[in-house]
Amino acid sequence: MNAIFLDIETTGLDTKIHRPLDIAFKVLDLHTHELKSSYQSLVKWPQEVWEARDLNSIEINGYTWDDVCRGNEPESIRKAIEQIFEETHIQRGQAVFICQNPSFDRAFFNQLIPVYSQEKLNWPYHWLDLASMYWTKQLQKALRDKKSLPQRMNLSKNAIALASGLPVEASPHRAINGVDHLIQCYLTVLYEL
């Protein structure tokens, strides 16, 4: 089975207003951890998309109008992703998406590749999240150790990293750094906690 570890940086949080700025993913074989493919691209948008950006989001990810102008057109990105997924045999039942926050990433991914296009290509339907994996591991640990369940738990990727002995994600955020950090956190949560 393969996993598509994916991260998207955006102009804001609202999919009705904002757009993806940077997309990155790595396809890993979950049995061998072999890297099957890697992709990263900035996304080019017209000026009005940039003008609708959320300043708090841009402060976190640090993108500029020059970055947007250097991006690739959404259609070019769609074609590149389709080609990579075809070459790596990404199919429903044989691969899953893994993200820090799939409800966020999936909504913006759908802006680049519409959901019905994904359906026609038989891409994975399931998008898994790191926070639920970590939560489950912590609950199993508490039950195994006969301890009470946690009353509070920070489930951000950086909190999970710190709790797992890993560094936080580099700032400003970039999608490929988010993917690398996600993979590092995933492997630690899965094999070391």
C-alpha angles and dihedrals in degrees: 000000000000129000126208106212103201138181131177128192115203146187089252146324103278113086090199091062109018135065139205114271101180130016127188136167141166124207112217131183102236093211099051100017087230114159107239098178144343132205137179132169140163112228122234117220135171120265093260091062090053092047090056092056122129108243093211091056092048090050089057098044098032099215121158136203087255089058090052091049090053092053129105123255113264091243091055090050091049091053093047092051092047090051094049092048090049092049092048093044095240105184136155111271092024100063142025135199116240121195140156090241111010095179087062099039095043093053091053093040087057088060089062097038114021116232094244090054088053089049093052089051090050093234121171114290095197121083113189126201132218094220093062091048091052092044091053092049091050092049091048090050093050091049093046092049091044091238127141118268115262115268092204133022130173106221100185115126091244092051090049090049093051092046088051095049095255129126121256121258115281118258139262090045118246122181096236091050088050090053093049091047091047092053091048091050093045094052092047094048092046100045109021108037 
